[in-house]
Amino acid sequence: MGTVTRFDPDVEHLKTRAALADVLPRLVSLLRAVPDRDAASGVPVWTVGDVGAHLASAFLAYGSLARGDDSTDWDGILPPGDGRLDERVTAMNATAIGLFGDDERARLGDLVAEHGAAFLRDTAQLAPDTLVVVPWFRQRLTLAALTGLLLGESLVHGLDIARGAGLPWTIRPVEATLVLGQAMPTLMSLACDTEKAAGTALALDLVVKYGGPRLAVVVEDGAMTVTRDAPPRSYDCRLTVAPVTFLLVAFRRTPVWKAVAFGHLRAGGRRPWLATRLPQLIASP
């Protein structure tokens, strides 16, 4: 069953904030170097400019939520009721990319710099376990999870922009590891497709290489729980992953077969074939 490495949530949150502060100027430089904002990006149906607008609005929205600003009419933006997470996020994304007009899109780098710095500044004195209500998740998320999510958005959408613009972009293993440890337990649980999970029983030991987090992924009764530093237990299978590759697989930027072919994703344990069920149980916008 292996040993579990404990982590200090305060220290890891500070590392995640530092990584986000480091990624932001790289992202800003990338956006300023884009030759054509109307070029196709790595996101289907979105242009490079759309991705940049999405990032700027994400920093703006999460910063507003962390400050407790309740002036936005989220009920007028999001689908009614308790629909699936991917549907709510899709509705939010559609609104987000339309927030900025042509004049503002001409300076997307400045907007990301401004709103990214504001998020870091406004959350600097908040504890990592501070709860923030996120309307499109219909949940309260910890600040640690939100910061990890924004780091992941910056890394993955930076890649989307770079692919569309033909520019270089690097995701470092330590950055991906922080996203997987801080944000992924929350996001995987929220994004579980309850219809597909119904009738599925799975206990998976997810091990991130190079000293990354170890997550217990348990699916039962139509729900998924993802626990970091879980007590020892018996698992159906173990999935050992390289951090950058798993981040891109989780965000649907790299196919599973490619990750397996290059040895960046390896299943083991007594029922290793069950690891193939995991991507099928995650709904994606």
Short mmCIF file of the C-alpha atoms (twelve columns), coordinates in Angstrom:
data_MODEL
# 
_entry.id   MODEL 
# 
loop_
_atom_site.group_PDB 
_atom_site.id 
_atom_site.type_symbol 
_atom_site.label_atom_id 
_atom_site.label_alt_id 
_atom_site.label_comp_id 
_atom_site.label_asym_id 
_atom_site.label_seq_id 
_atom_site.Cartn_x 
_atom_site.Cartn_y 
_atom_site.Cartn_z 
_atom_site.pdbx_PDB_model_num 
ATOM 1   C CA . MET A 1   0.000   0.000  0.000   1 
ATOM 2   C CA . GLY A 2   2.988   2.297  0.388   1 
ATOM 3   C CA . THR A 3   3.690   5.243  2.607   1 
ATOM 4   C CA . VAL A 4   2.041   8.642  2.416   1 
ATOM 5   C CA . THR A 5   4.049   11.856 2.584   1 
ATOM 6   C CA . ARG A 6   2.416   14.548 4.693   1 
ATOM 7   C CA . PHE A 7   2.501   18.146 3.504   1 
ATOM 8   C CA . ASP A 8   2.221   21.532 5.181   1 
ATOM 9   C CA . PRO A 9   -0.854  23.294 3.684   1 
ATOM 10  C CA . ASP A 10  0.431   26.753 4.607   1 
ATOM 11  C CA . VAL A 11  3.822   26.180 3.009   1 
ATOM 12  C CA . GLU A 12  2.316   24.639 -0.126  1 
ATOM 13  C CA . HIS A 13  -0.153  27.495 -0.483  1 
ATOM 14  C CA . LEU A 14  2.723   29.985 -0.337  1 
ATOM 15  C CA . LYS A 15  4.562   27.958 -2.983  1 
ATOM 16  C CA . THR A 16  1.463   28.001 -5.187  1 
ATOM 17  C CA . ARG A 17  1.125   31.770 -4.814  1 
ATOM 18  C CA . ALA A 18  4.810   32.182 -5.668  1 
ATOM 19  C CA . ALA A 19  4.403   29.956 -8.748  1 
ATOM 20  C CA . LEU A 20  1.394   31.977 -9.881  1 
ATOM 21  C CA . ALA A 21  3.334   35.215 -9.363  1 
ATOM 22  C CA . ASP A 22  6.116   33.757 -11.510 1 
ATOM 23  C CA . VAL A 23  3.810   32.515 -14.286 1 
ATOM 24  C CA . LEU A 24  1.896   35.801 -14.613 1 
ATOM 25  C CA . PRO A 25  4.683   37.879 -16.240 1 
ATOM 26  C CA . ARG A 26  5.431   34.976 -18.598 1 
ATOM 27  C CA . LEU A 27  1.771   34.893 -19.552 1 
ATOM 28  C CA . VAL A 28  1.669   38.655 -20.011 1 
ATOM 29  C CA . SER A 29  4.748   38.565 -22.253 1 
ATOM 30  C CA . LEU A 30  3.173   35.773 -24.291 1 
ATOM 31  C CA . LEU A 31  -0.041  37.743 -24.821 1 
ATOM 32  C CA . ARG A 32  1.878   40.852 -25.836 1 
ATOM 33  C CA . ALA A 33  3.852   38.820 -28.383 1 
ATOM 34  C CA . VAL A 34  0.763   37.322 -30.074 1 
ATOM 35  C CA . PRO A 35  0.840   38.405 -33.749 1 
ATOM 36  C CA . ASP A 36  -2.844  37.694 -34.468 1 
ATOM 37  C CA . ARG A 37  -5.502  37.644 -31.746 1 
ATOM 38  C CA . ASP A 38  -8.009  36.152 -34.217 1 
ATOM 39  C CA . ALA A 39  -5.916  33.050 -34.862 1 
ATOM 40  C CA . ALA A 40  -7.333  29.690 -33.781 1 
ATOM 41  C CA . SER A 41  -6.159  28.585 -30.337 1 
ATOM 42  C CA . GLY A 42  -5.720  25.236 -28.643 1 
ATOM 43  C CA . VAL A 43  -9.361  25.463 -27.487 1 
ATOM 44  C CA . PRO A 44  -11.985 24.448 -30.068 1 
ATOM 45  C CA . VAL A 45  -14.049 27.421 -31.355 1 
ATOM 46  C CA . TRP A 46  -11.981 29.931 -29.334 1 
ATOM 47  C CA . THR A 47  -9.482  32.332 -30.850 1 
ATOM 48  C CA . VAL A 48  -6.232  33.274 -29.150 1 
ATOM 49  C CA . GLY A 49  -7.940  36.511 -28.124 1 
ATOM 50  C CA . ASP A 50  -10.841 34.580 -26.618 1 
ATOM 51  C CA . VAL A 51  -8.442  32.587 -24.444 1 
ATOM 52  C CA . GLY A 52  -6.721  35.762 -23.279 1 
ATOM 53  C CA . ALA A 53  -10.083 37.357 -22.472 1 
ATOM 54  C CA . HIS A 54  -11.088 34.237 -20.546 1 
ATOM 55  C CA . LEU A 55  -7.941  34.444 -18.438 1 
ATOM 56  C CA . ALA A 56  -8.383  38.135 -17.705 1 
ATOM 57  C CA . SER A 57  -12.008 37.557 -16.681 1 
ATOM 58  C CA . ALA A 58  -11.028 34.557 -14.522 1 
ATOM 59  C CA . PHE A 59  -8.612  36.646 -12.472 1 
ATOM 60  C CA . LEU A 60  -11.199 39.411 -12.271 1 
ATOM 61  C CA . ALA A 61  -14.014 37.066 -11.179 1 
ATOM 62  C CA . TYR A 62  -12.042 35.042 -8.631  1 
ATOM 63  C CA . GLY A 63  -10.545 38.203 -7.179  1 
ATOM 64  C CA . SER A 64  -14.023 39.678 -6.807  1 
ATOM 65  C CA . LEU A 65  -15.330 36.525 -5.122  1 
ATOM 66  C CA . ALA A 66  -12.365 36.368 -2.729  1 
ATOM 67  C CA . ARG A 67  -13.013 39.989 -1.727  1 
ATOM 68  C CA . GLY A 68  -16.652 39.143 -1.043  1 
ATOM 69  C CA . ASP A 69  -17.999 41.433 -3.763  1 
ATOM 70  C CA . ASP A 70  -21.618 40.368 -4.295  1 
ATOM 71  C CA . SER A 71  -22.573 42.974 -6.896  1 
ATOM 72  C CA . THR A 72  -22.677 40.530 -9.836  1 
ATOM 73  C CA . ASP A 73  -26.006 38.937 -10.754 1 
ATOM 74  C CA . TRP A 74  -24.765 35.376 -11.149 1 
ATOM 75  C CA . ASP A 75  -28.315 34.031 -11.395 1 
ATOM 76  C CA . GLY A 76  -28.712 36.023 -14.602 1 
ATOM 77  C CA . ILE A 77  -25.558 34.482 -16.084 1 
ATOM 78  C CA . LEU A 78  -25.662 30.837 -15.083 1 
ATOM 79  C CA . PRO A 79  -28.180 28.153 -16.072 1 
ATOM 80  C CA . PRO A 80  -31.053 27.756 -13.576 1 
ATOM 81  C CA . GLY A 81  -31.144 24.898 -11.110 1 
ATOM 82  C CA . ASP A 82  -28.451 22.443 -10.188 1 
ATOM 83  C CA . GLY A 83  -27.316 21.427 -13.649 1 
ATOM 84  C CA . ARG A 84  -24.081 19.640 -14.388 1 
ATOM 85  C CA . LEU A 85  -20.835 21.414 -13.638 1 
ATOM 86  C CA . ASP A 86  -19.666 21.327 -17.256 1 
ATOM 87  C CA . GLU A 87  -22.884 23.066 -18.353 1 
ATOM 88  C CA . ARG A 88  -22.511 25.805 -15.740 1 
ATOM 89  C CA . VAL A 89  -18.844 26.352 -16.557 1 
ATOM 90  C CA . THR A 90  -19.634 26.484 -20.285 1 
ATOM 91  C CA . ALA A 91  -22.239 29.197 -19.640 1 
ATOM 92  C CA . MET A 92  -19.783 31.125 -17.484 1 
ATOM 93  C CA . ASN A 93  -17.036 30.846 -20.119 1 
ATOM 94  C CA . ALA A 94  -19.344 32.109 -22.856 1 
ATOM 95  C CA . THR A 95  -20.101 35.197 -20.783 1 
ATOM 96  C CA . ALA A 96  -16.488 35.687 -19.748 1 
ATOM 97  C CA . ILE A 97  -14.986 35.899 -23.237 1 
ATOM 98  C CA . GLY A 98  -17.496 38.620 -24.134 1 
ATOM 99  C CA . LEU A 99  -16.622 40.909 -21.230 1 
ATOM 100 C CA . PHE A 100 -13.954 42.817 -23.124 1 
ATOM 101 C CA . GLY A 101 -14.413 44.819 -26.326 1 
ATOM 102 C CA . ASP A 102 -11.925 45.347 -29.139 1 
ATOM 103 C CA . ASP A 103 -10.097 48.183 -27.393 1 
ATOM 104 C CA . GLU A 104 -9.587  46.091 -24.259 1 
ATOM 105 C CA . ARG A 105 -8.610  43.019 -26.254 1 
ATOM 106 C CA . ALA A 106 -5.846  45.076 -27.825 1 
ATOM 107 C CA . ARG A 107 -4.224  45.161 -24.387 1 
ATOM 108 C CA . LEU A 108 -5.040  41.719 -22.991 1 
ATOM 109 C CA . GLY A 109 -1.547  41.418 -21.544 1 
ATOM 110 C CA . ASP A 110 -2.143  44.531 -19.456 1 
ATOM 111 C CA . LEU A 111 -5.531  43.245 -18.287 1 
ATOM 112 C CA . VAL A 112 -4.106  39.894 -17.185 1 
ATOM 113 C CA . ALA A 113 -1.248  41.677 -15.415 1 
ATOM 114 C CA . GLU A 114 -3.675  44.044 -13.654 1 
ATOM 115 C CA . HIS A 115 -6.272  41.503 -12.548 1 
ATOM 116 C CA . GLY A 116 -3.697  38.819 -11.733 1 
ATOM 117 C CA . ALA A 117 -1.775  41.210 -9.488  1 
ATOM 118 C CA . ALA A 118 -5.049  42.296 -7.861  1 
ATOM 119 C CA . PHE A 119 -5.971  38.690 -7.031  1 
ATOM 120 C CA . LEU A 120 -2.588  38.052 -5.401  1 
ATOM 121 C CA . ARG A 121 -2.694  41.357 -3.542  1 
ATOM 122 C CA . ASP A 122 -6.269  40.994 -2.271  1 
ATOM 123 C CA . THR A 123 -5.726  37.422 -1.036  1 
ATOM 124 C CA . ALA A 124 -2.266  37.911 0.474   1 
ATOM 125 C CA . GLN A 125 -3.523  38.087 4.061   1 
ATOM 126 C CA . LEU A 126 -6.136  35.326 3.773   1 
ATOM 127 C CA . ALA A 127 -5.539  31.844 5.166   1 
ATOM 128 C CA . PRO A 128 -5.402  28.989 2.633   1 
ATOM 129 C CA . ASP A 129 -8.490  27.384 4.173   1 
ATOM 130 C CA . THR A 130 -10.568 30.564 3.726   1 
ATOM 131 C CA . LEU A 131 -13.823 29.529 2.057   1 
ATOM 132 C CA . VAL A 132 -14.949 31.373 -1.065  1 
ATOM 133 C CA . VAL A 133 -18.393 30.925 -2.603  1 
ATOM 134 C CA . VAL A 134 -18.058 30.151 -6.330  1 
ATOM 135 C CA . PRO A 135 -21.506 30.425 -7.969  1 
ATOM 136 C CA . TRP A 136 -20.747 28.352 -11.074 1 
ATOM 137 C CA . PHE A 137 -19.498 25.513 -8.870  1 
ATOM 138 C CA . ARG A 138 -22.415 26.012 -6.458  1 
ATOM 139 C CA . GLN A 139 -19.888 25.280 -3.746  1 
ATOM 140 C CA . ARG A 140 -17.571 26.992 -1.315  1 
ATOM 141 C CA . LEU A 141 -13.975 26.339 -2.302  1 
ATOM 142 C CA . THR A 142 -10.900 27.005 -0.219  1 
ATOM 143 C CA . LEU A 143 -8.598  29.817 -1.263  1 
ATOM 144 C CA . ALA A 144 -5.854  27.199 -1.670  1 
ATOM 145 C CA . ALA A 145 -7.957  25.352 -4.248  1 
ATOM 146 C CA . LEU A 146 -8.823  28.598 -6.081  1 
ATOM 147 C CA . THR A 147 -5.187  29.649 -6.230  1 
ATOM 148 C CA . GLY A 148 -4.221  26.230 -7.562  1 
ATOM 149 C CA . LEU A 149 -7.026  26.437 -10.097 1 
ATOM 150 C CA . LEU A 150 -5.839  29.834 -11.352 1 
ATOM 151 C CA . LEU A 151 -2.298  28.489 -11.629 1 
ATOM 152 C CA . GLY A 152 -3.626  25.577 -13.690 1 
ATOM 153 C CA . GLU A 153 -5.719  27.890 -15.880 1 
ATOM 154 C CA . SER A 154 -2.681  30.084 -16.514 1 
ATOM 155 C CA . LEU A 155 -0.433  27.152 -17.411 1 
ATOM 156 C CA . VAL A 156 -2.869  25.286 -19.642 1 
ATOM 157 C CA . HIS A 157 -4.346  28.338 -21.378 1 
ATOM 158 C CA . GLY A 158 -0.842  29.704 -21.836 1 
ATOM 159 C CA . LEU A 159 -0.213  26.556 -23.839 1 
ATOM 160 C CA . ASP A 160 -3.446  27.109 -25.797 1 
ATOM 161 C CA . ILE A 161 -2.344  30.632 -26.698 1 
ATOM 162 C CA . ALA A 162 1.172   29.542 -27.589 1 
ATOM 163 C CA . ARG A 163 -0.077  26.748 -29.851 1 
ATOM 164 C CA . GLY A 164 -2.337  29.145 -31.725 1 
ATOM 165 C CA . ALA A 165 0.278   31.886 -31.992 1 
ATOM 166 C CA . GLY A 166 3.201   29.591 -32.830 1 
ATOM 167 C CA . LEU A 167 5.130   30.763 -29.775 1 
ATOM 168 C CA . PRO A 168 7.030   28.794 -27.102 1 
ATOM 169 C CA . TRP A 169 5.504   27.968 -23.739 1 
ATOM 170 C CA . THR A 170 6.849   25.811 -20.922 1 
ATOM 171 C CA . ILE A 171 4.999   24.121 -18.078 1 
ATOM 172 C CA . ARG A 172 7.435   23.125 -15.357 1 
ATOM 173 C CA . PRO A 173 6.914   19.897 -13.393 1 
ATOM 174 C CA . VAL A 174 6.958   21.737 -10.057 1 
ATOM 175 C CA . GLU A 175 4.172   24.047 -11.289 1 
ATOM 176 C CA . ALA A 176 2.008   21.163 -12.484 1 
ATOM 177 C CA . THR A 177 2.632   19.329 -9.210  1 
ATOM 178 C CA . LEU A 178 1.278   22.277 -7.223  1 
ATOM 179 C CA . VAL A 179 -1.889  22.357 -9.339  1 
ATOM 180 C CA . LEU A 180 -2.430  18.623 -8.870  1 
ATOM 181 C CA . GLY A 181 -1.984  18.875 -5.119  1 
ATOM 182 C CA . GLN A 182 -3.914  22.070 -4.453  1 
ATOM 183 C CA . ALA A 183 -6.746  22.129 -6.984  1 
ATOM 184 C CA . MET A 184 -7.202  18.673 -8.443  1 
ATOM 185 C CA . PRO A 185 -8.771  16.942 -5.398  1 
ATOM 186 C CA . THR A 186 -11.542 19.543 -5.369  1 
ATOM 187 C CA . LEU A 187 -12.003 19.784 -9.142  1 
ATOM 188 C CA . MET A 188 -12.120 16.041 -9.763  1 
ATOM 189 C CA . SER A 189 -14.804 15.566 -7.126  1 
ATOM 190 C CA . LEU A 190 -16.904 18.448 -8.458  1 
ATOM 191 C CA . ALA A 191 -16.553 17.387 -12.087 1 
ATOM 192 C CA . CYS A 192 -17.625 13.786 -11.521 1 
ATOM 193 C CA . ASP A 193 -20.275 12.724 -14.035 1 
ATOM 194 C CA . THR A 194 -22.825 11.298 -11.632 1 
ATOM 195 C CA . GLU A 195 -24.724 9.418  -14.350 1 
ATOM 196 C CA . LYS A 196 -21.620 7.567  -15.501 1 
ATOM 197 C CA . ALA A 197 -20.459 7.043  -11.930 1 
ATOM 198 C CA . ALA A 198 -23.742 5.408  -10.963 1 
ATOM 199 C CA . GLY A 199 -23.115 1.724  -10.399 1 
ATOM 200 C CA . THR A 200 -19.322 2.163  -10.544 1 
ATOM 201 C CA . ALA A 201 -17.148 1.105  -7.619  1 
ATOM 202 C CA . LEU A 202 -13.492 2.114  -7.873  1 
ATOM 203 C CA . ALA A 203 -10.652 2.804  -5.459  1 
ATOM 204 C CA . LEU A 204 -7.601  4.195  -7.202  1 
ATOM 205 C CA . ASP A 205 -4.233  5.162  -5.751  1 
ATOM 206 C CA . LEU A 206 -3.020  8.148  -7.805  1 
ATOM 207 C CA . VAL A 207 0.711   8.734  -7.392  1 
ATOM 208 C CA . VAL A 208 2.336   11.829 -8.913  1 
ATOM 209 C CA . LYS A 209 6.007   11.260 -9.714  1 
ATOM 210 C CA . TYR A 210 8.983   13.357 -8.604  1 
ATOM 211 C CA . GLY A 211 7.747   13.819 -5.064  1 
ATOM 212 C CA . GLY A 212 4.257   14.938 -6.025  1 
ATOM 213 C CA . PRO A 213 1.039   14.389 -4.075  1 
ATOM 214 C CA . ARG A 214 -0.633  11.048 -3.531  1 
ATOM 215 C CA . LEU A 215 -4.382  11.046 -3.975  1 
ATOM 216 C CA . ALA A 216 -6.955  8.437  -3.043  1 
ATOM 217 C CA . VAL A 217 -9.704  8.485  -5.691  1 
ATOM 218 C CA . VAL A 218 -12.800 6.608  -4.566  1 
ATOM 219 C CA . VAL A 219 -15.958 6.290  -6.665  1 
ATOM 220 C CA . GLU A 220 -19.092 4.858  -5.087  1 
ATOM 221 C CA . ASP A 221 -22.799 5.630  -4.917  1 
ATOM 222 C CA . GLY A 222 -22.556 7.886  -7.992  1 
ATOM 223 C CA . ALA A 223 -20.030 10.248 -6.422  1 
ATOM 224 C CA . MET A 224 -16.268 10.719 -6.388  1 
ATOM 225 C CA . THR A 225 -14.149 11.647 -3.407  1 
ATOM 226 C CA . VAL A 226 -10.498 12.595 -3.823  1 
ATOM 227 C CA . THR A 227 -8.448  12.673 -0.645  1 
ATOM 228 C CA . ARG A 228 -4.879  13.767 -0.176  1 
ATOM 229 C CA . ASP A 229 -2.846  11.946 2.489   1 
ATOM 230 C CA . ALA A 230 -5.550  9.326  2.900   1 
ATOM 231 C CA . PRO A 231 -5.034  6.602  5.504   1 
ATOM 232 C CA . PRO A 232 -3.659  3.325  4.088   1 
ATOM 233 C CA . ARG A 233 -6.271  1.116  2.453   1 
ATOM 234 C CA . SER A 234 -6.667  -1.511 -0.242  1 
ATOM 235 C CA . TYR A 235 -6.900  -0.172 -3.810  1 
ATOM 236 C CA . ASP A 236 -8.159  -1.712 -7.032  1 
ATOM 237 C CA . CYS A 237 -5.294  -0.149 -8.974  1 
ATOM 238 C CA . ARG A 238 -2.456  2.344  -8.813  1 
ATOM 239 C CA . LEU A 239 -1.937  5.059  -11.413 1 
ATOM 240 C CA . THR A 240 1.560   6.568  -11.511 1 
ATOM 241 C CA . VAL A 241 1.749   9.786  -13.517 1 
ATOM 242 C CA . ALA A 242 4.221   12.451 -14.602 1 
ATOM 243 C CA . PRO A 243 2.848   15.790 -13.326 1 
ATOM 244 C CA . VAL A 244 2.876   17.839 -16.533 1 
ATOM 245 C CA . THR A 245 1.411   15.030 -18.610 1 
ATOM 246 C CA . PHE A 246 -1.352  14.288 -16.126 1 
ATOM 247 C CA . LEU A 247 -2.241  17.988 -15.941 1 
ATOM 248 C CA . LEU A 248 -2.630  18.058 -19.725 1 
ATOM 249 C CA . VAL A 249 -4.575  14.786 -19.752 1 
ATOM 250 C CA . ALA A 250 -6.893  16.115 -17.035 1 
ATOM 251 C CA . PHE A 251 -7.554  19.281 -19.055 1 
ATOM 252 C CA . ARG A 252 -8.048  17.248 -22.268 1 
ATOM 253 C CA . ARG A 253 -4.944  18.700 -23.949 1 
ATOM 254 C CA . THR A 254 -3.121  15.372 -24.321 1 
ATOM 255 C CA . PRO A 255 -4.788  12.024 -25.170 1 
ATOM 256 C CA . VAL A 256 -4.427  9.195  -22.687 1 
ATOM 257 C CA . TRP A 257 -2.944  6.860  -25.306 1 
ATOM 258 C CA . LYS A 258 -0.072  9.262  -25.936 1 
ATOM 259 C CA . ALA A 259 0.679   9.582  -22.220 1 
ATOM 260 C CA . VAL A 260 0.760   5.790  -21.924 1 
ATOM 261 C CA . ALA A 261 2.897   5.366  -25.065 1 
ATOM 262 C CA . PHE A 262 5.562   7.720  -23.729 1 
ATOM 263 C CA . GLY A 263 5.583   6.079  -20.309 1 
ATOM 264 C CA . HIS A 264 4.203   9.142  -18.531 1 
ATOM 265 C CA . LEU A 265 1.138   7.325  -17.254 1 
ATOM 266 C CA . ARG A 266 1.367   3.787  -15.926 1 
ATOM 267 C CA . ALA A 267 -1.284  1.605  -14.292 1 
ATOM 268 C CA . GLY A 268 -0.552  -1.214 -11.860 1 
ATOM 269 C CA . GLY A 269 -2.061  -3.078 -8.948  1 
ATOM 270 C CA . ARG A 270 -4.429  -6.029 -8.850  1 
ATOM 271 C CA . ARG A 271 -6.968  -4.589 -11.358 1 
ATOM 272 C CA . PRO A 272 -4.982  -2.095 -13.465 1 
ATOM 273 C CA . TRP A 273 -7.528  -1.988 -16.310 1 
ATOM 274 C CA . LEU A 274 -9.906  -0.046 -14.051 1 
ATOM 275 C CA . ALA A 275 -7.646  3.009  -14.357 1 
ATOM 276 C CA . THR A 276 -9.076  3.542  -17.856 1 
ATOM 277 C CA . ARG A 277 -12.443 4.334  -16.236 1 
ATOM 278 C CA . LEU A 278 -11.185 7.475  -14.534 1 
ATOM 279 C CA . PRO A 279 -11.201 9.889  -17.532 1 
ATOM 280 C CA . GLN A 280 -14.661 8.658  -18.513 1 
ATOM 281 C CA . LEU A 281 -16.053 9.714  -15.136 1 
ATOM 282 C CA . ILE A 282 -14.937 13.355 -15.393 1 
ATOM 283 C CA . ALA A 283 -17.270 15.769 -17.195 1 
ATOM 284 C CA . SER A 284 -15.464 18.469 -19.186 1 
ATOM 285 C CA . PRO A 285 -16.870 21.758 -20.561 1 
# 
